[in-house]
Every structure is written in C-alpha cells, then in structure tokens.
C-alpha cells in the first residue's frame, strides 16, 4: 500500500490500498476510521491514503483513527473515552508532505501520531487529548535509557507469520511506546518486512513537536499513552538486480 499508493477501485495487479470515495454508513464524522489497527500494522496504509487524498485535495480530513482489537472509543456528544485492552491511534496529516523523486523513491514527512489507552479522553471537535487522571507524565519515569533494536517488521506483515499468527503483531505499537519509555532516545527506526524496495520508518519525539507521554500500572498491566510523535517514511527506489543481493539491514 505504501509503495503503490491508493485508488478508488482495484485492478487485478494493483498492490495499493483501495477506498470508497463516499465513505461508509456515516456514523463517525470525525475523520478516517480503520480497525484491527495495531495488531495488523495498518498505520502505514492509513498514512498513505490520507496523504494521497490530502495532497490531491480530494479530502480535507486530516485526522485518522485506528482502533485496536478488543478496544472501543465510547462517544457521548463531542467527547470520546477510550476503553478496552489496548488502544487507539490518531494519525494527523495536517502538515504532512509526499515527495516522489525522479529515481522512483518516495518520502512522506511531517506525520504526527498520538496513541490513547484506557481512560484517555478525546474531544472530537478540537482533537484535544486529555490523558486519564490516574496516569503520570512519563518524563523522569522511563524504564529504559535507550530504545530497543529497530523492528524489522514494523507493519506486522501477514507474510511474516507462523502457526500462531503474525510474528510482528503490534510491532509499531511496541516500538512507539518503547520510544517514549526511553529517557535518552529521541528517535527509533522500523523497517517493512517486504522488500526490496526497502521501506524505512523514522519515529521521533521532541519538544519542538510537543511530544508527551504518560504511563500507569494497574495490576500486571502497563499503560503507555502519548501525543505528537513524528513519523517520516522513506521508500527506496525500485531495486536493481545488484541491489537485490545487498543486505536490507545494516545496523
């Protein structure tokens, strides 16, 4: 989906993401909506669809909402409260750009992502987030100094699975939470499982982005929410025969 972009209908060989231009039932008017989001790594396809439609002026909806499994956003008026086992992503493409280079490579920059967990509140009109009162600002409470090793399956590919399911399930969720739970890291990387071409995802937090994380524990469950994580995506140019024999990862 990231490589081929989006279209309103699917041809036999089209590998991108397809969508209905008139939307669904109209029950949810705050923006784009997708499900099974973290488990199946659907953040990449939502980003590409939104950036395509925003840059082509087809849509002025700059917010997307990705609900995880066994999770719900309970809406009352203009307010929604998150409840359930996991969380909900909010994708903000207000300042996002898409650049298609002459060599076939592509770059998506300026995406902001927030992640809500149990008890967090979203104002659907202003998109303002209020973290649950029982959560604490994660600054100074991080459990690690540095992020873990970059994910090699950041979008939880169905091609990377065993008899138990997708090996990289929720990889984007874990990597982003790990970034906010690391005191001295301002950036982490992830790579798409498929390739070539290689797809690199750069996630960052900073004061300039107004990035902020919150953490709490209830029994054995840890909750990490955050707002304004920067995401840039680099799609390598289509590989030449020589490139196919080069290592995809070089850490």
PyMOL commands that set and color helices and strands:
alter all, ss='L'
color gray80, all
select helices_A, chain A and resi 43-55+171-180+243-245
alter helices_A, ss='H'
color red, helices_A
select strands_A, chain A and resi 6-7+17-18+32-34+63-67+71-76+79-84+87-92+97-100+106-117+121-123+129-130+136-137+161-162+165-166+187-191+199-204+212-218+221-235
alter strands_A, ss='S'
color yellow, strands_A
deselect
rebuild
show_as cartoon
